[in-house]
Amino acid sequence: MTPDLVAALRPLLTAEAFAEAHASGAEPGDLEQAVWLRLLEHLEVDGPPRDPHGWLRSAVRSEARRSRRTTHFERPYDIEPADDLDREPEQLALAAARRLALREAVRRLPGRCPRLLEALLSPKDPTYREIAGELGISQGSLGPERSRCLGCLRRLLAPEVATREPRG
């Protein structure tokens, strides 16, 4: 993407995303990220659009509609995924100890990771939009941030997790 094209489109994209975000229930930053990605894909396949400003307006509206449809179908889980009724007391105690060890490891993570992973582990099961609002970051940044934090957690827990016994 050429710097001239980015410089020419950035103010318009910011304004269009801000205008469409409220009606679609999306964050303006999320719409901007989606449209920049769409532009990169367009440049790769078809080259620069003939009418960049018209293309950009159309892309923002299309992403806002997609966001509205996606949001309409998002539903929180109503039931607990795992039922503890058929588990023995020993299994329940071990599971509680694992959850405690996990939460202690999460607290030792750097940066925003503890708050992000605590939100993801919350029994309230918040949506990405709610988590993004609580942390003050865009919804589109949550996935990459979550992956980075889980990688840190994996490296942190690797020495603490017992290796499996060889089979056979």
DSSP file (Angstrom, degrees, kcal/mol; ACC not computed):
  #  RESIDUE AA STRUCTURE BP1 BP2  ACC     N-H-->O    O-->H-N    N-H-->O    O-->H-N    TCO  KAPPA ALPHA  PHI   PSI    X-CA   Y-CA   Z-CA
    1    1 A M              0   0    0      0, 0.0    39,-0.0     0, 0.0    38,-0.0   0.000 360.0 360.0 360.0 132.7    0.0    0.0    0.0
    2    2 A T     >  -     0   0    0      1,-0.1     4,-2.1     4,-0.0     5,-0.2  -0.489 360.0-129.4 -78.5 145.5    1.5    3.3   -1.0
    3    3 A P  H  > S+     0   0    0      0, 0.0     4,-2.7     0, 0.0     5,-0.2   0.846 109.0  57.1 -61.0 -33.3    2.0    6.0    1.7
    4    4 A D  H  > S+     0   0    0      2,-0.2     4,-2.2     1,-0.2     5,-0.2   0.919 107.3  47.3 -64.1 -42.8    0.1    8.5   -0.5
    5    5 A L  H  > S+     0   0    0      2,-0.2     4,-2.2     1,-0.2     5,-0.2   0.919 113.3  48.2 -64.9 -43.4   -3.0    6.3   -0.6
    6    6 A V  H  X S+     0   0    0     -4,-2.1     4,-2.4     1,-0.2    -2,-0.2   0.936 112.8  48.2 -61.7 -46.7   -2.9    5.7    3.1
    7    7 A A  H  < S+     0   0    0     -4,-2.7    -1,-0.2     1,-0.2    -2,-0.2   0.871 113.6  47.8 -62.7 -37.2   -2.4    9.4    3.8
    8    8 A A  H  < S+     0   0    0     -4,-2.2     4,-0.4    -5,-0.2    -1,-0.2   0.852 119.3  37.8 -72.6 -34.3   -5.3   10.3    1.5
    9    9 A L  H  X S+     0   0    0     -4,-2.2     4,-3.1    -5,-0.2     5,-0.3   0.723  95.1  81.5 -92.4 -22.3   -7.7    7.8    2.9
   10   10 A R  H  X S+     0   0    0     -4,-2.4     4,-2.6     1,-0.2     5,-0.2   0.908  94.1  44.3 -55.4 -51.0   -6.9    7.9    6.6
   11   11 A P  H  > S+     0   0    0      0, 0.0     4,-2.2     0, 0.0    -1,-0.2   0.912 116.9  46.6 -62.9 -39.9   -9.0   11.0    7.5
   12   12 A L  H  > S+     0   0    0     -4,-0.4     4,-3.0     2,-0.2     5,-0.2   0.923 112.8  49.3 -66.3 -43.4  -12.0    9.8    5.4
   13   13 A L  H  X S+     0   0    0     -4,-3.1     4,-2.9     2,-0.2     5,-0.3   0.920 110.5  50.7 -62.0 -43.6  -11.8    6.3    6.9
   14   14 A T  H  X S+     0   0    0     -4,-2.6     4,-2.1    -5,-0.3    -1,-0.2   0.928 114.2  44.3 -59.1 -46.0  -11.7    7.6   10.4
   15   15 A A  H  X S+     0   0    0     -4,-2.2     4,-2.2    -5,-0.2    -2,-0.2   0.928 115.8  46.2 -66.8 -45.4  -14.7    9.9    9.8
   16   16 A E  H  X S+     0   0    0     -4,-3.0     4,-2.3     2,-0.2     5,-0.2   0.915 113.4  48.8 -64.9 -43.3  -16.7    7.2    8.0
   17   17 A A  H  X S+     0   0    0     -4,-2.9     4,-2.0    -5,-0.2    -1,-0.2   0.909 111.7  49.7 -63.8 -41.3  -15.9    4.5   10.6
   18   18 A F  H  X S+     0   0    0     -4,-2.1     4,-0.8    -5,-0.3    -1,-0.2   0.904 112.5  48.1 -62.7 -41.3  -16.9    6.9   13.4
   19   19 A A  H  < S+     0   0    0     -4,-2.2     4,-0.5     1,-0.2    -2,-0.2   0.871 118.8  38.3 -68.5 -37.5  -20.2    7.7   11.7
   20   20 A E  H  X S+     0   0    0     -4,-2.3     4,-1.7    -5,-0.2     6,-0.2   0.715 100.2  75.9 -86.6 -21.9  -21.1    4.1   11.0
   21   21 A A  H  X>S+     0   0    0     -4,-2.0     4,-1.5    -5,-0.2     5,-1.5   0.905  91.7  51.1 -61.9 -45.7  -19.9    2.5   14.3
   22   22 A H  H  <5S+     0   0    0     -4,-0.8     3,-0.4     1,-0.2    -1,-0.2   0.924 111.9  46.3 -60.9 -45.8  -22.7    3.7   16.5
   23   23 A A  H  45S+     0   0    0     -4,-0.5    -1,-0.2     1,-0.2    -2,-0.2   0.820 116.9  44.2 -67.3 -31.1  -25.4    2.4   14.3
   24   24 A S  H  <5S-     0   0    0     -4,-1.7    -1,-0.2     2,-0.1    -2,-0.2   0.607 106.7-123.0 -90.5 -11.1  -23.7   -1.0   13.8
   25   25 A G  T  <5S+     0   0    0     -4,-1.5     2,-0.2    -3,-0.4    -3,-0.2   0.659  71.0 123.8  78.8  14.8  -22.8   -1.5   17.4
   26   26 A A      < -     0   0    0     -5,-1.5    -1,-0.3    -6,-0.2    -2,-0.1  -0.602  68.5-103.2-103.9 166.2  -19.1   -1.8   16.5
   27   27 A E     >  -     0   0    0     -2,-0.2     4,-2.0     1,-0.1     3,-0.4  -0.695  26.0-129.0 -83.1 139.8  -16.1    0.1   17.6
   28   28 A P  H  > S+     0   0    0      0, 0.0     4,-2.5     0, 0.0     5,-0.2   0.894 110.0  54.5 -56.6 -39.9  -14.8    2.6   15.1
   29   29 A G  H  > S+     0   0    0      1,-0.2     4,-2.4     2,-0.2     5,-0.2   0.857 106.0  52.4 -62.9 -35.1  -11.3    1.2   15.4
   30   30 A D  H  > S+     0   0    0     -3,-0.4     4,-2.3     2,-0.2    -1,-0.2   0.914 109.7  48.0 -67.5 -42.2  -12.6   -2.3   14.6
   31   31 A L  H  X S+     0   0    0     -4,-2.0     4,-2.4     2,-0.2    -2,-0.2   0.922 111.5  51.1 -63.0 -42.7  -14.3   -1.0   11.4
   32   32 A E  H  X S+     0   0    0     -4,-2.5     4,-2.7     1,-0.2     5,-0.2   0.938 110.1  48.9 -59.7 -46.9  -11.1    0.8   10.4
   33   33 A Q  H  X S+     0   0    0     -4,-2.4     4,-2.3     1,-0.2    -1,-0.2   0.916 111.4  49.8 -60.0 -43.1   -9.0   -2.3   10.9
   34   34 A A  H  X S+     0   0    0     -4,-2.3     4,-2.3     1,-0.2    -1,-0.2   0.895 112.2  47.3 -63.8 -40.1  -11.4   -4.4    8.8
   35   35 A V  H  X S+     0   0    0     -4,-2.4     4,-2.6     2,-0.2    -2,-0.2   0.889 110.0  51.9 -71.3 -38.5  -11.5   -1.8    6.0
   36   36 A W  H  X S+     0   0    0     -4,-2.7     4,-2.4     2,-0.2    -2,-0.2   0.927 111.9  47.7 -61.4 -42.3   -7.6   -1.5    5.9
   37   37 A L  H  X S+     0   0    0     -4,-2.3     4,-2.3    -5,-0.2    -2,-0.2   0.924 110.9  50.7 -63.0 -43.8   -7.4   -5.3    5.7
   38   38 A R  H  X S+     0   0    0     -4,-2.3     4,-2.4     1,-0.2    -1,-0.2   0.893 109.6  51.3 -59.8 -40.5  -10.0   -5.3    2.9
   39   39 A L  H  X S+     0   0    0     -4,-2.6     4,-2.9     2,-0.2    -1,-0.2   0.910 108.0  51.7 -64.7 -42.1   -8.0   -2.6    1.1
   40   40 A L  H  X S+     0   0    0     -4,-2.4     4,-2.0     1,-0.2    -2,-0.2   0.923 111.2  47.5 -59.7 -43.4   -4.9   -4.7    1.3
   41   41 A E  H  X S+     0   0    0     -4,-2.3     4,-1.8     2,-0.2     5,-0.2   0.907 112.2  50.1 -63.9 -41.1   -6.7   -7.7   -0.1
   42   42 A H  H  X>S+     0   0    0     -4,-2.4     4,-2.9     1,-0.2     5,-1.0   0.911 109.9  50.1 -63.5 -43.3   -8.1   -5.5   -2.9
   43   43 A L  H  X5S+     0   0    0     -4,-2.9     4,-0.7     3,-0.2    -1,-0.2   0.882 109.7  51.8 -62.6 -37.9   -4.7   -4.1   -3.8
   44   44 A E  H  <5S+     0   0    0     -4,-2.0    -1,-0.2    -5,-0.2    -2,-0.2   0.873 122.8  28.1 -67.1 -38.0   -3.3   -7.7   -3.9
   45   45 A V  H  <5S+     0   0    0     -4,-1.8    -2,-0.2    -5,-0.1    -3,-0.2   0.923 140.1  11.6 -90.3 -51.5   -5.9   -8.9   -6.3
   46   46 A D  H  <5S-     0   0    0     -4,-2.9    -3,-0.2     1,-0.3    -2,-0.1   0.469  94.9-126.0-111.8  -4.6   -7.1   -6.0   -8.3
   47   47 A G     << -     0   0    0     -5,-1.0    -1,-0.3    -4,-0.7    -2,-0.1  -0.366  64.5 -13.7  81.5-171.2   -4.6   -3.2   -7.6
   48   48 A P  S    S-     0   0    0      0, 0.0     2,-0.0     0, 0.0    -9,-0.0  -0.328  80.6-104.7 -65.5 144.0   -5.7    0.3   -6.4
   49   49 A P        -     0   0    0      0, 0.0     4,-0.1     0, 0.0    -2,-0.0  -0.349  20.3-129.1 -66.0 149.1   -9.4    1.1   -6.7
   50   50 A R  S    S+     0   0    0      1,-0.3    -3,-0.0     2,-0.1     4,-0.0   0.914 106.8  28.7 -64.4 -42.8  -10.4    3.4   -9.5
   51   51 A D  S  > S-     0   0    0      1,-0.2     4,-2.9     2,-0.0    -1,-0.3  -0.803  74.7-178.5-118.4  85.8  -12.4    5.6   -7.1
   52   52 A P  H  > S+     0   0    0      0, 0.0     4,-2.5     0, 0.0    -1,-0.2   0.864  81.0  49.4 -57.0 -39.7  -10.6    5.2   -3.7
   53   53 A H  H  > S+     0   0    0      2,-0.2     4,-2.2     1,-0.2     5,-0.2   0.924 114.4  43.9 -68.7 -42.9  -13.0    7.5   -1.8
   54   54 A G  H  > S+     0   0    0      2,-0.2     4,-2.3     1,-0.2    -1,-0.2   0.906 114.3  50.8 -65.1 -42.1  -16.1    5.8   -3.2
   55   55 A W  H  X S+     0   0    0     -4,-2.9     4,-2.6     1,-0.2    -2,-0.2   0.916 110.2  50.5 -60.3 -43.3  -14.6    2.3   -2.6
   56   56 A L  H  X S+     0   0    0     -4,-2.5     4,-2.5    -5,-0.3     5,-0.2   0.923 109.5  49.1 -64.0 -45.5  -13.8    3.3    1.0
   57   57 A R  H  X S+     0   0    0     -4,-2.2     4,-2.1     1,-0.2    -1,-0.2   0.925 113.6  47.4 -59.2 -44.5  -17.3    4.5    1.8
   58   58 A S  H  X S+     0   0    0     -4,-2.3     4,-2.3     1,-0.2    -2,-0.2   0.905 111.4  50.6 -63.7 -42.1  -18.8    1.4    0.3
   59   59 A A  H  X S+     0   0    0     -4,-2.6     4,-2.5     2,-0.2    -2,-0.2   0.895 109.3  50.7 -65.0 -40.4  -16.3   -0.9    2.3
   60   60 A V  H  X S+     0   0    0     -4,-2.5     4,-2.3     2,-0.2    -1,-0.2   0.932 112.1  46.8 -63.8 -44.7  -17.1    0.9    5.6
   61   61 A R  H  X S+     0   0    0     -4,-2.1     4,-2.2    -5,-0.2    -2,-0.2   0.890 112.3  50.7 -64.6 -38.4  -20.8    0.4    5.1
   62   62 A S  H  X S+     0   0    0     -4,-2.3     4,-2.4     2,-0.2    -2,-0.2   0.920 111.4  47.1 -64.9 -44.2  -20.3   -3.2    4.1
   63   63 A E  H  X S+     0   0    0     -4,-2.5     4,-2.4     2,-0.2    -2,-0.2   0.868 110.4  53.4 -65.5 -35.9  -18.2   -3.9    7.2
   64   64 A A  H  X S+     0   0    0     -4,-2.3     4,-2.3     2,-0.2    -2,-0.2   0.913 109.6  48.0 -65.1 -42.0  -20.8   -2.1    9.4
   65   65 A R  H  X S+     0   0    0     -4,-2.2     4,-2.5     2,-0.2    -2,-0.2   0.925 111.8  50.0 -62.9 -43.7  -23.5   -4.3    8.0
   66   66 A R  H  X S+     0   0    0     -4,-2.4     4,-2.5     1,-0.2    -2,-0.2   0.907 110.9  49.4 -61.1 -41.3  -21.4   -7.4    8.6
   67   67 A S  H  X S+     0   0    0     -4,-2.4     4,-2.7     2,-0.2    -1,-0.2   0.898 109.6  51.5 -64.4 -40.8  -20.7   -6.3   12.1
   68   68 A R  H  X S+     0   0    0     -4,-2.3     4,-2.0     2,-0.2    -2,-0.2   0.923 111.5  46.9 -62.1 -44.5  -24.5   -5.7   12.7
   69   69 A R  H  X S+     0   0    0     -4,-2.5     4,-1.2     2,-0.2    -2,-0.2   0.925 113.7  48.1 -63.2 -44.6  -25.3   -9.2   11.5
   70   70 A T  H >X S+     0   0    0     -4,-2.5     4,-0.7     1,-0.2     3,-0.5   0.926 111.8  49.0 -62.8 -45.4  -22.6  -10.8   13.5
   71   71 A T  H >< S+     0   0    0     -4,-2.7     3,-0.8     1,-0.2    -1,-0.2   0.866 105.0  59.7 -62.8 -36.8  -23.6   -9.0   16.7
   72   72 A H  H 3< S+     0   0    0     -4,-2.0    -1,-0.2     1,-0.2    -2,-0.2   0.847 109.6  42.6 -61.0 -34.3  -27.2  -10.0   16.2
   73   73 A F  H << S+     0   0    0     -4,-1.2     2,-0.3    -3,-0.5    -1,-0.2   0.499  86.0 110.3 -95.3  -3.8  -26.4  -13.7   16.3
   74   74 A E    <<  +     0   0    0     -3,-0.8    53,-0.0    -4,-0.7    -3,-0.0  -0.556  42.9 174.4 -72.4 132.0  -23.9  -13.6   19.3
   75   75 A R        -     0   0    0     -2,-0.3     2,-0.1     0, 0.0     3,-0.1  -0.999  28.3-122.5-137.7 139.5  -25.3  -15.2   22.3
   76   76 A P        -     0   0    0      0, 0.0     2,-0.2     0, 0.0    49,-0.1  -0.434  41.5 -93.1 -75.0 157.2  -23.7  -16.0   25.7
   77   77 A Y        -     0   0    0      1,-0.1     3,-0.0    48,-0.1     0, 0.0  -0.524  33.6-166.9 -68.0 134.2  -23.6  -19.6   27.0
   78   78 A D        +     0   0    0     -2,-0.2     2,-0.3    -3,-0.1    -1,-0.1   0.636  67.1  48.6 -96.9 -17.3  -26.6  -20.3   29.2
   79   79 A I  S    S-     0   0    0      2,-0.0     3,-0.0     0, 0.0    -2,-0.0  -0.840  90.0-101.1-123.3 159.0  -25.4  -23.5   30.6
   80   80 A E        -     0   0    0     -2,-0.3    -2,-0.1     1,-0.1     0, 0.0  -0.632  26.6-142.9 -74.7 131.9  -22.2  -24.7   32.2
   81   81 A P  S    S+     0   0    0      0, 0.0     2,-0.5     0, 0.0    -1,-0.1   0.817  85.7  47.3 -68.0 -29.3  -20.2  -26.7   29.7
   82   82 A A  S    S-     0   0    0     -3,-0.0     2,-0.6     2,-0.0    -2,-0.0  -0.946  74.9-147.1-117.8 132.7  -19.0  -29.2   32.3
   83   83 A D        -     0   0    0     -2,-0.5     3,-0.4     1,-0.1     0, 0.0  -0.859   8.0-169.5-100.0 123.8  -21.2  -30.9   34.8
   84   84 A D    >   +     0   0    0     -2,-0.6     3,-1.2     1,-0.2    -1,-0.1   0.384  63.6  96.0 -91.3   3.3  -19.6  -31.6   38.2
   85   85 A L  T 3  S+     0   0    0      1,-0.3    -1,-0.2     0, 0.0    -2,-0.0   0.826  85.7  44.3 -67.0 -31.7  -22.4  -33.8   39.6
   86   86 A D  T 3  S+     0   0    0     -3,-0.4     2,-0.3     2,-0.1    -1,-0.3   0.265  92.3 104.0 -98.1  13.0  -20.8  -37.2   38.6
   87   87 A R  S <  S-     0   0    0     -3,-1.2    -3,-0.0     1,-0.1     0, 0.0  -0.710  71.0-117.6 -98.7 147.2  -17.3  -36.4   39.8
   88   88 A E     >  -     0   0    0     -2,-0.3     4,-2.2     1,-0.1     5,-0.2  -0.368  28.4-109.7 -75.1 156.8  -15.7  -37.8   42.9
   89   89 A P  H  > S+     0   0    0      0, 0.0     4,-2.5     0, 0.0     5,-0.2   0.864 119.5  54.8 -56.4 -37.3  -14.6  -35.4   45.7
   90   90 A E  H  > S+     0   0    0      2,-0.2     4,-2.4     1,-0.2     5,-0.2   0.921 108.4  47.9 -63.5 -43.4  -11.0  -36.1   44.9
   91   91 A Q  H  > S+     0   0    0      1,-0.2     4,-2.4     2,-0.2    -1,-0.2   0.892 111.5  50.9 -63.8 -39.8  -11.5  -35.1   41.3
   92   92 A L  H  X S+     0   0    0     -4,-2.2     4,-2.3     2,-0.2    -2,-0.2   0.903 110.5  49.0 -64.0 -41.2  -13.3  -31.9   42.4
   93   93 A A  H  X S+     0   0    0     -4,-2.5     4,-2.2     2,-0.2    -2,-0.2   0.909 112.0  48.3 -66.1 -41.4  -10.4  -31.0   44.7
   94   94 A L  H  X S+     0   0    0     -4,-2.4     4,-2.3     2,-0.2    -2,-0.2   0.900 111.4  50.2 -64.5 -40.4   -7.8  -31.6   42.0
   95   95 A A  H  X S+     0   0    0     -4,-2.4     4,-2.3     2,-0.2    -2,-0.2   0.900 110.3  50.0 -64.6 -40.1   -9.8  -29.5   39.6
   96   96 A A  H  X S+     0   0    0     -4,-2.3     4,-2.3     2,-0.2    -2,-0.2   0.893 110.1  50.7 -65.0 -39.1  -10.1  -26.7   42.1
   97   97 A A  H  X S+     0   0    0     -4,-2.2     4,-2.5     2,-0.2    -2,-0.2   0.893 110.0  50.0 -65.3 -39.5   -6.3  -26.9   42.7
   98   98 A R  H  X S+     0   0    0     -4,-2.3     4,-2.4     2,-0.2    -2,-0.2   0.913 110.6  49.6 -64.5 -42.0   -5.6  -26.7   39.0
   99   99 A R  H  X S+     0   0    0     -4,-2.3     4,-2.4     2,-0.2    -2,-0.2   0.907 111.8  48.9 -63.0 -40.5   -7.9  -23.6   38.7
  100  100 A L  H  X S+     0   0    0     -4,-2.3     4,-2.3     2,-0.2    -2,-0.2   0.922 111.6  48.6 -64.7 -44.4   -6.1  -22.0   41.6
  101  101 A A  H  X S+     0   0    0     -4,-2.5     4,-2.1     1,-0.2    -2,-0.2   0.889 111.5  50.9 -62.6 -38.9   -2.7  -22.7   40.1
  102  102 A L  H  X S+     0   0    0     -4,-2.4     4,-2.4     2,-0.2    -2,-0.2   0.939 110.4  47.8 -64.3 -46.6   -3.9  -21.3   36.7
  103  103 A R  H  X S+     0   0    0     -4,-2.4     4,-1.8     1,-0.2    -2,-0.2   0.869 111.2  51.2 -64.1 -36.5   -5.2  -18.1   38.3
  104  104 A E  H  X S+     0   0    0     -4,-2.3     4,-0.8     2,-0.2    -1,-0.2   0.899 111.1  48.3 -66.6 -39.0   -2.0  -17.6   40.2
  105  105 A A  H >< S+     0   0    0     -4,-2.1     3,-0.7     1,-0.2     4,-0.4   0.891 108.3  54.7 -66.6 -38.8    0.0  -18.0   37.0
  106  106 A V  H >< S+     0   0    0     -4,-2.4     3,-1.4     1,-0.2    -1,-0.2   0.889 103.4  56.1 -61.3 -39.3   -2.2  -15.6   35.2
  107  107 A R  H 3< S+     0   0    0     -4,-1.8    -1,-0.2     1,-0.3    -2,-0.2   0.754 102.7  56.5 -65.5 -23.4   -1.5  -13.0   37.9
  108  108 A R  T << S+     0   0    0     -4,-0.8    -1,-0.3    -3,-0.7    -2,-0.2   0.508  84.2 110.3 -86.5  -3.8    2.2  -13.3   37.2
  109  109 A L  S <  S-     0   0    0     -3,-1.4     2,-0.1    -4,-0.4    40,-0.0  -0.284  71.1-108.2 -70.7 157.3    1.9  -12.4   33.5
  110  110 A P    >   -     0   0    0      0, 0.0     3,-1.4     0, 0.0    -1,-0.1  -0.395  68.8 -14.3 -83.3 161.7    3.2   -9.1   32.2
  111  111 A G  T 3  S-     0   0    0      1,-0.2     4,-0.3     2,-0.1    -2,-0.0  -0.143 124.4 -15.7  60.1-134.9    1.3   -6.1   31.0
  112  112 A R  T 3> S+     0   0    0      1,-0.2     4,-2.5     2,-0.1    -1,-0.2   0.505 108.7  98.9 -82.6  -5.3   -2.4   -6.3   30.2
  113  113 A C  H <> S+     0   0    0     -3,-1.4     4,-2.9     1,-0.2     5,-0.3   0.871  77.3  52.6 -55.7 -44.7   -2.4  -10.1   30.2
  114  114 A P  H  > S+     0   0    0      0, 0.0     4,-2.2     0, 0.0    -1,-0.2   0.937 113.6  43.4 -59.3 -44.4   -3.7  -10.7   33.7
  115  115 A R  H  > S+     0   0    0     -4,-0.3     4,-1.9    -3,-0.2    -2,-0.2   0.905 115.8  48.7 -67.2 -40.0   -6.7   -8.4   33.2
  116  116 A L  H  X S+     0   0    0     -4,-2.5     4,-2.1     2,-0.2    -1,-0.2   0.949 115.0  42.6 -65.3 -49.1   -7.4   -9.9   29.8
  117  117 A L  H  X S+     0   0    0     -4,-2.9     4,-2.1     1,-0.2    -1,-0.2   0.856 111.6  54.8 -69.8 -33.9   -7.2  -13.5   30.8
  118  118 A E  H  X S+     0   0    0     -4,-2.2     4,-0.5    -5,-0.3    -1,-0.2   0.910 109.5  48.8 -62.0 -40.4   -9.1  -12.9   34.0
  119  119 A A  H >< S+     0   0    0     -4,-1.9     3,-0.7     1,-0.2    -2,-0.2   0.908 111.9  48.3 -65.0 -40.9  -11.9  -11.4   31.9
  120  120 A L  H 3< S+     0   0    0     -4,-2.1    -1,-0.2     1,-0.2    -2,-0.2   0.827 113.7  47.3 -68.7 -30.5  -11.8  -14.4   29.6
  121  121 A L  H 3< S+     0   0    0     -4,-2.1    -1,-0.2    -5,-0.2    -2,-0.2   0.478  85.3 126.1 -86.7  -2.6  -11.9  -16.8   32.6
  122  122 A S    X<  -     0   0    0     -3,-0.7     3,-1.5    -4,-0.5    -3,-0.1  -0.258  63.9-136.5 -60.2 138.0  -14.8  -14.9   34.2
  123  123 A P  T 3  S+     0   0    0      0, 0.0    -1,-0.1     0, 0.0    -4,-0.0   0.676 102.4  70.4 -68.4 -15.2  -17.8  -17.0   35.1
  124  124 A K  T 3  S-     0   0    0     -5,-0.1    -2,-0.1     2,-0.0    -5,-0.0   0.671  97.0-141.7 -73.2 -16.1  -20.0  -14.2   33.7
  125  125 A D    <   -     0   0    0     -3,-1.5   -48,-0.1    -6,-0.2    -5,-0.1   0.957  22.4-159.1  53.8  61.0  -18.8  -15.1   30.2
  126  126 A P        -     0   0    0      0, 0.0    -1,-0.1     0, 0.0     2,-0.1  -0.312  14.3-113.7 -69.1 154.1  -18.4  -11.6   28.8
  127  127 A T     >  -     0   0    0      1,-0.1     4,-2.4   -53,-0.0     5,-0.2  -0.333  29.2-105.1 -77.7 166.5  -18.4  -11.0   25.1
  128  128 A Y  H  > S+     0   0    0      1,-0.2     4,-3.0     2,-0.2     5,-0.2   0.882 123.1  55.9 -59.5 -37.3  -15.4   -9.7   23.2
  129  129 A R  H  > S+     0   0    0      2,-0.2     4,-2.2     1,-0.2    -1,-0.2   0.921 108.5  46.3 -62.2 -43.9  -17.1   -6.3   23.0
  130  130 A E  H  > S+     0   0    0      2,-0.2     4,-2.3     1,-0.2    -2,-0.2   0.910 114.1  47.9 -65.2 -42.1  -17.6   -6.2   26.8
  131  131 A I  H  X S+     0   0    0     -4,-2.4     4,-2.4     2,-0.2     5,-0.2   0.927 111.2  50.6 -64.3 -44.5  -14.0   -7.2   27.4
  132  132 A A  H  X>S+     0   0    0     -4,-3.0     5,-1.8     1,-0.2     4,-1.5   0.904 111.4  48.7 -60.9 -41.5  -12.7   -4.6   24.9
  133  133 A G  H  <5S+     0   0    0     -4,-2.2    -1,-0.2    -5,-0.2    -2,-0.2   0.902 111.6  49.1 -64.7 -40.7  -14.7   -1.9   26.6
  134  134 A E  H  <5S+     0   0    0     -4,-2.3    -2,-0.2     1,-0.2    -1,-0.2   0.878 118.0  39.6 -65.9 -38.2  -13.5   -2.9   30.1
  135  135 A L  H  <5S-     0   0    0     -4,-2.4    -1,-0.2    -5,-0.2    -2,-0.2   0.617 107.1-124.2 -88.8 -13.3   -9.8   -2.9   29.0
  136  136 A G  T  <5S+     0   0    0     -4,-1.5     2,-0.3     1,-0.3    -3,-0.2   0.833  70.8 115.1  74.7  32.4  -10.1    0.1   26.8
  137  137 A I  S   <S-     0   0    0     -5,-1.8    -1,-0.3    -6,-0.2    -2,-0.1  -0.849  72.5 -88.4-127.0 166.3   -8.8   -1.5   23.6
  138  138 A S    >>  -     0   0    0     -2,-0.3     3,-1.1     1,-0.1     4,-0.5  -0.411  31.1-123.2 -75.5 152.2  -10.5   -2.3   20.3
  139  139 A Q  H >> S+     0   0    0      1,-0.3     3,-1.0     2,-0.2     4,-0.5   0.835 110.6  60.0 -62.6 -34.2  -12.4   -5.5   19.8
  140  140 A G  H 34 S+     0   0    0      1,-0.2    -1,-0.3     2,-0.2     3,-0.2   0.710  99.7  57.2 -68.2 -20.0  -10.2   -6.5   16.8
  141  141 A S  H <> S+     0   0    0     -3,-1.1     4,-2.2     1,-0.2    -1,-0.2   0.625  87.2  79.2 -84.3 -13.5   -7.1   -6.3   19.0
  142  142 A L  H <X S+     0   0    0     -3,-1.0     4,-3.3    -4,-0.5     5,-0.2   0.904  88.3  53.2 -64.9 -42.4   -8.4   -8.9   21.5
  143  143 A G  H  X S+     0   0    0     -4,-0.5     4,-2.5     2,-0.2    -1,-0.2   0.959 114.1  39.8 -59.8 -54.3   -7.6  -12.0   19.4
  144  144 A P  H  > S+     0   0    0      0, 0.0     4,-2.3     0, 0.0    -1,-0.2   0.899 117.7  49.9 -62.3 -38.7   -3.9  -11.2   18.8
  145  145 A E  H  X S+     0   0    0     -4,-2.2     4,-2.6     2,-0.2    -2,-0.2   0.917 110.5  50.2 -64.8 -42.6   -3.5   -9.9   22.4
  146  146 A R  H  X S+     0   0    0     -4,-3.3     4,-2.7    -5,-0.2     5,-0.2   0.917 110.3  50.1 -60.6 -44.4   -5.1  -13.1   23.7
  147  147 A S  H  X S+     0   0    0     -4,-2.5     4,-2.0    -5,-0.2    -1,-0.2   0.912 111.5  48.2 -61.2 -43.1   -2.8  -15.3   21.6
  148  148 A R  H  X S+     0   0    0     -4,-2.3     4,-2.0     2,-0.2    -1,-0.2   0.925 113.3  47.5 -62.8 -44.4    0.2  -13.4   22.9
  149  149 A C  H  X S+     0   0    0     -4,-2.6     4,-2.6     1,-0.2    -2,-0.2   0.888 110.6  51.1 -66.0 -39.6   -0.9  -13.7   26.5
  150  150 A L  H  X S+     0   0    0     -4,-2.7     4,-2.6     2,-0.2    -1,-0.2   0.870 108.4  52.9 -66.9 -35.0   -1.7  -17.4   26.1
  151  151 A G  H  X S+     0   0    0     -4,-2.0     4,-2.3    -5,-0.2    -2,-0.2   0.914 110.2  47.7 -63.1 -42.5    1.8  -17.9   24.7
  152  152 A C  H  X S+     0   0    0     -4,-2.0     4,-2.3     2,-0.2    -2,-0.2   0.919 112.9  48.8 -62.1 -43.7    3.3  -16.2   27.7
  153  153 A L  H  X S+     0   0    0     -4,-2.6     4,-2.5     2,-0.2    -2,-0.2   0.901 109.6  52.1 -64.2 -40.9    1.1  -18.3   30.0
  154  154 A R  H  X S+     0   0    0     -4,-2.6     4,-1.5     1,-0.2    -1,-0.2   0.924 111.9  45.7 -61.3 -45.1    2.2  -21.5   28.2
  155  155 A R  H  < S+     0   0    0     -4,-2.3    -1,-0.2     1,-0.2    -2,-0.2   0.873 113.1  51.1 -66.2 -35.8    5.9  -20.6   28.6
  156  156 A L  H  < S+     0   0    0     -4,-2.3     4,-0.3     1,-0.2    -2,-0.2   0.885 115.8  40.3 -67.6 -39.2    5.3  -19.7   32.3
  157  157 A L  H >X S+     0   0    0     -4,-2.5     4,-1.7     1,-0.2     3,-0.8   0.659  91.1  89.1 -86.1 -16.4    3.6  -23.0   33.0
  158  158 A A  T 3< S+     0   0    0     -4,-1.5     3,-0.4     1,-0.3    -1,-0.2   0.885  91.4  43.6 -52.4 -47.0    5.9  -25.3   31.0
  159  159 A P  T 34 S+     0   0    0      0, 0.0    -1,-0.3     0, 0.0    -2,-0.1   0.782 114.8  51.4 -70.8 -22.2    8.3  -25.9   33.8
  160  160 A E  T <4 S+     0   0    0     -3,-0.8     2,-0.4    -4,-0.3    -2,-0.2   0.708  90.6  87.5 -86.5 -20.3    5.5  -26.4   36.3
  161  161 A V  S  < S-     0   0    0     -4,-1.7     2,-0.1    -3,-0.4     0, 0.0  -0.673  81.7-122.9 -85.8 128.9    3.5  -28.9   34.3
  162  162 A A        -     0   0    0     -2,-0.4     2,-0.1     1,-0.1    -2,-0.1  -0.413  26.8-114.8 -68.9 142.3    4.6  -32.5   34.9
  163  163 A T        -     0   0    0      1,-0.1     2,-0.1    -2,-0.1    -1,-0.1  -0.478  35.4-104.4 -75.2 149.7    5.7  -34.4   31.8
  164  164 A R        -     0   0    0     -2,-0.1    -1,-0.1     1,-0.1     3,-0.0  -0.390  33.6-107.4 -73.5 150.8    3.5  -37.4   30.8
  165  165 A E        -     0   0    0     -2,-0.1    -1,-0.1     1,-0.1     2,-0.1  -0.565  40.8-105.1 -73.3 139.2    4.7  -40.9   31.5
  166  166 A P        -     0   0    0      0, 0.0     2,-0.2     0, 0.0    -1,-0.1  -0.397  37.3-133.2 -64.8 143.3    5.7  -42.7   28.4
  167  167 A R              0   0    0      1,-0.2    -3,-0.0    -2,-0.1     0, 0.0  -0.651 360.0 360.0 -97.4 154.3    3.2  -45.3   27.2
  168  168 A G              0   0    0     -2,-0.2    -1,-0.2     0, 0.0     0, 0.0   0.438 360.0 360.0  89.1 360.0    3.8  -48.9   26.1
